[in-house]
């Protein structure tokens, strides 16, 4: 392996609601940037600007743990290339390690996935529905929502956004959505740092993970391994790994009563 190789384990992001997140206007996302912490709340979200292959230009990053992909299409094509070794019109070159003659290995054509198939995967990835909430009127869930707000979790896990009116998939336009994410980068402290930069994201920064659907991860995946590398075994452990800009919120969480903590977890798992 190359000298200076950086290794950072990853688990897959949830795929629900990706098209809705892509449909949110850039102006809406950038309106929440507070890089200099001008309101002095300790939260200083900032945008990642990344290379967009299709336009050969820098664009706002939206997807991935460090917001290092600008679009669902590029995320999908990059996964085909980097994870599966399948070329596409977006990434036509083999992902070939040094010392390996990829030309000597049989392939499925040039590109290996035609645009028709790629577009179908992009459409599928764009339209996976966000699951409906459960028990959202239960008294403990309502109480937990207040705790969530009081701890100022909403400073990063923004409850509500609005999609724009020009997104290609008409059904996703002008929708009020509740992803519980600001789609921005935040310094999460040394405990979660992987020291691996990605475009403008440094080794301490991560995009705020949307919380919608989090309560059904156990049902879908058979586990509740959370955070970028799956180190947290449940929501509470994920909270306790928060540091950096979220350190104050974590400390306030640790001061809650057992009932308040239980209510908060019930609220998060209702999303």
DRENZABA-330725 format. One record per residue (C-alpha): chain; residue in three letters; x, y negated, z negated; residue number from 1. Coordinates in pm, whole numbers, plus 32768, in hexadecimal, padded with zeros to 4 digits. Example, Ala and Ser with C-alpha at 12.3 -4.5 7.8 and 13.67 -1.06 7.14 Angstrom:
  numi  dodren     u     v     w  vexlo
     A     ALA  84CE  81C2  7CF4      1
     A     SER  8557  806A  7D36      2
END
This chain:
  numi  dodren     u     v     w  vexlo
     A     UNK  8000  8000  8000      1
     A     UNK  806D  7E9E  8045      2
     A     UNK  812B  7DD9  7F3E      3
     A     UNK  803D  7CEC  7E90      4
     A     UNK  7F0A  7DBF  7EDD      5
     A     UNK  7DE6  7D52  7E02      6
     A     UNK  7CF1  7E5B  7D8C      7
     A     UNK  7B97  7E00  7D0D      8
     A     UNK  7A8F  7F10  7CE5      9
     A     UNK  7933  7EC5  7D66     10
     A     UNK  77D6  7F52  7D4D     11
     A     UNK  76D8  7EF7  7E57     12
     A     UNK  75FC  7DC4  7E35     13
     A     UNK  7486  7DF7  7E33     14
     A     UNK  73F0  7DD5  7F8E     15
     A     UNK  7295  7D54  7F36     16
     A     UNK  7234  7BF7  7FA6     17
     A     UNK  736A  7BB2  8078     18
     A     UNK  72A6  7B0C  818F     19
     A     UNK  71FA  7A28  8097     20
     A     UNK  734C  79BE  800C     21
     A     UNK  73CC  797E  816C     22
     A     UNK  7293  78B1  81B4     23
     A     UNK  72DD  77BB  8098     24
     A     UNK  7366  767F  8134     25
     A     UNK  74D3  7624  8106     26
     A     UNK  7467  74D2  807C     27
     A     UNK  739C  757C  7F6B     28
     A     UNK  74C3  7651  7EFD     29
     A     UNK  75B8  752E  7F0A     30
     A     UNK  74CE  7452  7E3E     31
     A     UNK  752D  7525  7D0E     32
     A     UNK  76A5  74FD  7D38     33
     A     UNK  7742  7453  7C09     34
     A     UNK  78B3  7494  7C3A     35
     A     UNK  7921  737E  7B4F     36
     A     UNK  7818  73D7  7A48     37
     A     UNK  7787  727A  7A60     38
     A     UNK  766C  72CE  7970     39
     A     UNK  7760  735A  786B     40
     A     UNK  76A4  74A0  7833     41
     A     UNK  77DA  7575  7867     42
     A     UNK  7753  7600  79AF     43
     A     UNK  7804  759C  7AF1     44
     A     UNK  7782  766F  7C0E     45
     A     UNK  7826  7641  7D60     46
     A     UNK  77F6  76C3  7EBF     47
     A     UNK  78D7  77B4  7F76     48
     A     UNK  7920  775F  80E1     49
     A     UNK  7983  788A  81B1     50
     A     UNK  79DD  78E8  8316     51
     A     UNK  78B2  792B  83F4     52
     A     UNK  791F  7A11  850E     53
     A     UNK  77FD  79CA  85FB     54
     A     UNK  782F  7850  85FA     55
     A     UNK  79A7  7853  85BC     56
     A     UNK  796F  7751  84AC     57
     A     UNK  7958  7728  8335     58
     A     UNK  7801  7759  829F     59
     A     UNK  7761  7770  814A     60
     A     UNK  7797  78C4  80A9     61
     A     UNK  765C  796B  8025     62
     A     UNK  768F  7AE2  8005     63
     A     UNK  777E  7BC6  7F4C     64
     A     UNK  77FF  7BB5  7DE8     65
     A     UNK  78CC  7A80  7E3A     66
     A     UNK  77DE  79EE  7F3F     67
     A     UNK  78DE  7A49  8049     68
     A     UNK  77EE  7A97  8165     69
     A     UNK  7727  7986  8217     70
     A     UNK  760D  7A5B  82A4     71
     A     UNK  7561  7BAA  828C     72
     A     UNK  75D4  7BFC  83EC     73
     A     UNK  7742  7BC7  8397     74
     A     UNK  771B  7C81  824D     75
     A     UNK  7688  7DAD  8304     76
     A     UNK  778A  7DA9  841C     77
     A     UNK  78A7  7D80  8322     78
     A     UNK  7827  7EAE  825E     79
     A     UNK  7819  7F7E  839D     80
     A     UNK  797E  7F16  83EA     81
     A     UNK  7A26  7F0D  8297     82
     A     UNK  796B  8023  81E4     83
     A     UNK  7918  8111  8301     84
     A     UNK  7A13  80C1  8414     85
     A     UNK  78FF  807A  8511     86
     A     UNK  7941  7F64  860B     87
     A     UNK  7839  7E6C  867E     88
     A     UNK  7820  7D3B  875E     89
     A     UNK  786F  7C68  862A     90
     A     UNK  799A  7D3C  85BF     91
     A     UNK  7A10  7DE9  86FF     92
     A     UNK  7B68  7E4E  8682     93
     A     UNK  7BAA  7F8C  85C0     94
     A     UNK  7BF7  7F5A  844F     95
     A     UNK  7D3D  8015  8475     96
     A     UNK  7E45  802D  8361     97
     A     UNK  7FB5  7FFF  83B8     98
     A     UNK  805B  8139  843C     99
     A     UNK  7F17  81D5  84BA    100
     A     UNK  7ED6  81EB  8631    101
     A     UNK  7D5F  81B4  863F    102
     A     UNK  7D64  81D8  87BA    103
     A     UNK  7DB2  8349  8787    104
     A     UNK  7C79  837D  86B7    105
     A     UNK  7B2B  83C1  8768    106
     A     UNK  7A35  82A2  8751    107
     A     UNK  78CC  8266  87A8    108
     A     UNK  7903  8161  88B4    109
     A     UNK  7953  7FF1  88C6    110
     A     UNK  78AC  7F7C  87F4    111
     A     UNK  7844  80AF  8733    112
     A     UNK  76FB  8018  86BF    113
     A     UNK  7640  7F62  87D4    114
     A     UNK  7592  7E19  878D    115
     A     UNK  743A  7EBA  8797    116
     A     UNK  7491  7FA3  8676    117
     A     UNK  754E  7E93  85BC    118
     A     UNK  7426  7DA6  85DB    119
     A     UNK  733D  7EB0  8554    120
     A     UNK  7416  7EE0  841F    121
     A     UNK  7427  7D66  83F0    122
     A     UNK  72AA  7D4B  840A    123
     A     UNK  727D  7E68  8311    124
     A     UNK  7376  7DC7  8222    125
     A     UNK  72C8  7C77  8245    126
     A     UNK  716B  7CF0  81F8    127
     A     UNK  718A  7DDE  80D1    128
     A     UNK  7082  7D5A  7FE3    129
     A     UNK  70BC  7CDB  7E86    130
     A     UNK  6FFD  7DBB  7D92    131
     A     UNK  6ED7  7D29  7CD7    132
     A     UNK  6F12  7CD0  7B6C    133
     A     UNK  6E91  7DB4  7A5A    134
     A     UNK  6DF7  7D52  790B    135
     A     UNK  6E35  7BE2  794D    136
     A     UNK  6D0F  7B77  7872    137
     A     UNK  6D71  7C4F  7747    138
     A     UNK  6DAB  7B73  7612    139
     A     UNK  6F0F  7BF0  75D9    140
     A     UNK  6F69  7BB1  7746    141
     A     UNK  6EDA  7A4F  7734    142
     A     UNK  6F9E  7A17  75F1    143
     A     UNK  70D6  7A9F  7699    144
     A     UNK  70AE  79A7  77B6    145
     A     UNK  70B9  788A  76BC    146
     A     UNK  71F8  7918  7623    147
     A     UNK  728E  7932  7784    148
     A     UNK  7244  77C2  77B9    149
     A     UNK  72B7  7758  765F    150
     A     UNK  7408  7805  768E    151
     A     UNK  742C  773F  77D3    152
     A     UNK  7456  787B  78A1    153
     A     UNK  738F  77B9  79A6    154
     A     UNK  74BA  76D4  79E0    155
     A     UNK  7549  77E4  7AC3    156
     A     UNK  742D  78DE  7AE5    157
     A     UNK  734B  77DF  7B8D    158
     A     UNK  71E7  7867  7B77    159
     A     UNK  7149  77CB  7CAC    160
     A     UNK  71AC  776C  7E0F    161
     A     UNK  70F4  7716  7F51    162
     A     UNK  7144  77AA  80A4    163
     A     UNK  7160  76C4  81D0    164
     A     UNK  707E  76A5  82FE    165
     A     UNK  716F  770B  8414    166
     A     UNK  71D8  786B  83B3    167
     A     UNK  71BE  795E  84DC    168
     A     UNK  70D8  7A4C  841F    169
     A     UNK  6F9C  797B  840E    170
     A     UNK  6F06  7A3E  82EB    171
     A     UNK  7027  79D1  820A    172
     A     UNK  6FFD  785D  824C    173
     A     UNK  6F72  776A  814B    174
     A     UNK  6F6C  7868  8033    175
     A     UNK  6F93  781B  7EC1    176
     A     UNK  7083  7923  7E40    177
     A     UNK  7108  7978  7CE7    178
     A     UNK  725F  7A18  7D12    179
     A     UNK  72F3  7999  7BC8    180
     A     UNK  7434  792F  7C77    181
     A     UNK  74C7  77E6  7CED    182
     A     UNK  759B  789C  7DF5    183
     A     UNK  76CC  77DD  7D7A    184
     A     UNK  781F  783F  7CEE    185
     A     UNK  7864  7827  7B78    186
     A     UNK  7998  7867  7AA5    187
     A     UNK  7935  7993  79D0    188
     A     UNK  7A71  7999  78FD    189
     A     UNK  7BA2  7A7D  78E6    190
     A     UNK  7ADF  7BAD  7871    191
     A     UNK  7A30  7BD1  79C0    192
     A     UNK  7B48  7B41  7A96    193
     A     UNK  7BD4  7C21  7BA7    194
     A     UNK  7CDB  7B1D  7C0D    195
     A     UNK  7C7E  7B58  7D79    196
     A     UNK  7C29  7A1A  7E3A    197
     A     UNK  7B34  7A20  7F5C    198
     A     UNK  7B32  78EB  8038    199
     A     UNK  7AF4  77CE  7F41    200
     A     UNK  7A90  78B2  7E20    201
     A     UNK  7BA8  78E9  7D28    202
     A     UNK  7BEE  7A20  7C5B    203
     A     UNK  7B11  79AA  7B3A    204
     A     UNK  79DF  794D  7C09    205
     A     UNK  78AD  7A17  7C65    206
     A     UNK  7768  79C3  7D15    207
     A     UNK  763C  79C3  7C2B    208
     A     UNK  759A  7B16  7C5C    209
     A     UNK  7423  7AFF  7CA8    210
     A     UNK  735E  7BA5  7B91    211
     A     UNK  7224  7BFD  7C53    212
     A     UNK  71F1  7D75  7C54    213
     A     UNK  72EC  7DB1  7B3D    214
     A     UNK  71EA  7E64  7A67    215
     A     UNK  71BF  7F72  7B71    216
     A     UNK  732F  7FC9  7BA2    217
     A     UNK  7304  80F2  7AB8    218
     A     UNK  71DE  816D  7B86    219
     A     UNK  728D  8140  7CD6    220
     A     UNK  73F3  81A0  7C7F    221
     A     UNK  73CF  827B  7B4E    222
     A     UNK  74B6  819B  7A83    223
     A     UNK  74DC  8034  7A0F    224
     A     UNK  764A  7FF5  7A5B    225
     A     UNK  7667  7E7D  7A8D    226
     A     UNK  7761  7D6B  7AE4    227
     A     UNK  784E  7D77  7C0D    228
     A     UNK  78FD  7EB7  7BA3    229
     A     UNK  77E5  7F61  7AE4    230
     A     UNK  7894  7F3D  7993    231
     A     UNK  7757  7ECF  78DE    232
     A     UNK  7673  7FF5  788E    233
     A     UNK  753E  7F1D  785C    234
     A     UNK  74C2  7DB7  785C    235
     A     UNK  7539  7D6D  76FC    236
     A     UNK  769C  7DDC  7749    237
     A     UNK  7694  7D04  7883    238
     A     UNK  7635  7BD8  77AF    239
     A     UNK  774C  7C1F  76B8    240
     A     UNK  784D  7C29  77D3    241
     A     UNK  77F2  7AC3  7833    242
     A     UNK  7905  79C6  77F1    243
     A     UNK  798A  7885  7884    244
     A     UNK  7868  77A2  78DD    245
     A     UNK  7777  789C  783C    246
     A     UNK  7838  78B8  76F5    247
     A     UNK  7751  77CC  7639    248
     A     UNK  761A  7885  76AB    249
     A     UNK  76B4  79CF  7640    250
     A     UNK  770C  7948  74E8    251
     A     UNK  75A8  78CA  74BE    252
     A     UNK  7528  7A20  7525    253
     A     UNK  75F8  7AC1  7412    254
     A     UNK  7551  79DC  7313    255
     A     UNK  73F1  7A45  7372    256
     A     UNK  731C  7B1E  7293    257
     A     UNK  72E9  7C89  72F8    258
     A     UNK  7185  7C33  7363    259
     A     UNK  71F8  7B12  743C    260
     A     UNK  7300  7BEB  74E4    261
     A     UNK  7200  7CFB  7523    262
     A     UNK  710B  7C01  75B8    263
     A     UNK  7218  7B70  769A    264
     A     UNK  727A  7CC6  771D    265
     A     UNK  710C  7D1B  7758    266
     A     UNK  70E8  7BDC  7823    267
     A     UNK  721C  7C20  78F8    268
     A     UNK  71AD  7D85  7936    269
     A     UNK  7057  7D06  79A6    270
     A     UNK  70F7  7C4F  7ACB    271
END
